[in-house]
Structure formats: structure tokens, C-alpha cells
Amino acid sequence: MRRYAEGELIAVPSIHTDELREEDGYRRSRLAELAGAEHLGLTVYELPAGSGMPYHYHLQREELMVVLSGVIALRTPGGWEHVPEGEVRAFPRGERGAHGFENRGDGLVRLLMFSEQNAPNVSVYPDANQVGIYDVAAPGERRFGGLFNLGDAVSDYGGAKPEA
């Protein structure tokens, strides 16, 4: 679909797009950016069998997942569950919003993730004992970002001890 904006014909992003970028075993498109959003994220993911997202949470970012097609295995602090097409799950900021998911079926799973886009994005990966700190820009346009092993910390802060 196309529309006019300020006299110019532009493409309008769609959740049904087939223009997805390959990344880490799945495909995605960051639709909110294409639509002109500045502080909200909307990404469509297409996950082939066996792919998924590692268990993590964001310190300053709430997310919302909508399953468009298929069934996704979702891990939260409450354990694993199967989330079918059409259902919605919310992941609040912090540890209580931890989540990870896998496509354990044979076909593709397609889902939407809505998220706050505030900088920096601090993602915690408790299973790997890692923290990621990233700019909110697209991966190829980030000014900074990195994944850090907490066991490599040279100092603690506020009484917490880095785990080895």
C-alpha cells in the first residue's frame, strides 16, 4: 500500500510484509521506524521451526507480543506455556517481564512485538549472566552497543557481587 505525505508518494509498512531481514536464524522487519514512530517499536518476526529469542528482560522497556500465526512456546518467570495465534502477552519492565520464546512446531510462527524505544536499551540475559547495552538505532546504525559478561566485571556497585 502507498499513501501521500507532504505531496510525496511513500510506501506504508504492513504487518503482512514479506520484506523481512535475515537475522540470527529468524527474519524480521522494524515497522514502527518505517511508519515514522520515534518512541515506539513495532517489529514483525517470522520464526522457522527451531528458532527463537533467548530468555531476557529490559530494565527500561516494556514489550507486548501478539502471535499472528502459529503457536509459540513462551518462557516467563512463571515457566513455559504455549501461546496460540491471536493471543497477546505483556512483558513489563524489569525481572518480572523476563521472556524468551521458541518455535517448537514444524511450520513458521509469525508475531508482532511492540516496545518502548528509550535509550539506552539495557537487556539482561540471566541464563548467560550477561548484560547488553545498546543505542536504540537499527543494528547497522548504532553509535554504541555491546554485550558484557557479568563475571568479567572489575568491580561491583551497591553491594552486589559479580558472579563468576
BELGIBEL-V610249 format. One record per residue. RES is the residue in one small letter. NEAR is the number of other ideal C-beta (glycine too) atoms within 12 Angstrom. Layout:
BEGIN
RES&NEAR ; RES&NEAR
END
This chain:
BEGIN
m&14 ; r&11 ; r&15 ; y&11 ; a&12 ; e&8 ; g&7 ; e&9 ; l&11 ; i&15 ; a&18 ; v&17 ; p&25 ; s&20 ; i&28 ; h&17 ; t&26 ; d&13 ; e&18 ; l&24 ; r&22 ; e&14 ; e&19 ; d&15 ; g&18 ; y&30 ; r&25 ; r&30 ; s&31 ; r&33 ; l&29 ; a&25 ; e&24 ; l&23 ; a&24 ; g&18 ; a&19 ; e&14 ; h&16 ; l&23 ; g&33 ; l&31 ; t&37 ; v&36 ; y&42 ; e&32 ; l&36 ; p&23 ; a&20 ; g&16 ; s&28 ; g&27 ; m&32 ; p&24 ; y&28 ; h&33 ; y&32 ; h&34 ; l&25 ; q&23 ; r&32 ; e&26 ; e&37 ; l&24 ; m&33 ; v&26 ; v&31 ; l&28 ; s&25 ; g&29 ; v&27 ; i&43 ; a&29 ; l&33 ; r&27 ; t&26 ; p&20 ; g&13 ; g&13 ; w&18 ; e&21 ; h&21 ; v&30 ; p&20 ; e&20 ; g&17 ; e&21 ; v&20 ; r&30 ; a&20 ; f&33 ; p&22 ; r&22 ; g&21 ; e&17 ; r&16 ; g&29 ; a&30 ; h&42 ; g&32 ; f&35 ; e&29 ; n&32 ; r&23 ; g&25 ; d&11 ; g&17 ; l&26 ; v&37 ; r&33 ; l&42 ; l&35 ; m&38 ; f&28 ; s&33 ; e&26 ; q&28 ; n&20 ; a&22 ; p&22 ; n&32 ; v&26 ; s&35 ; v&30 ; y&24 ; p&21 ; d&14 ; a&19 ; n&19 ; q&24 ; v&28 ; g&27 ; i&23 ; y&27 ; d&20 ; v&31 ; a&19 ; a&21 ; p&19 ; g&11 ; e&13 ; r&17 ; r&15 ; f&15 ; g&22 ; g&18 ; l&20 ; f&21 ; n&17 ; l&24 ; g&15 ; d&15 ; a&17 ; v&10 ; s&11 ; d&12 ; y&10 ; g&7 ; g&7 ; a&10 ; k&12 ; p&19 ; e&15 ; a&9
END
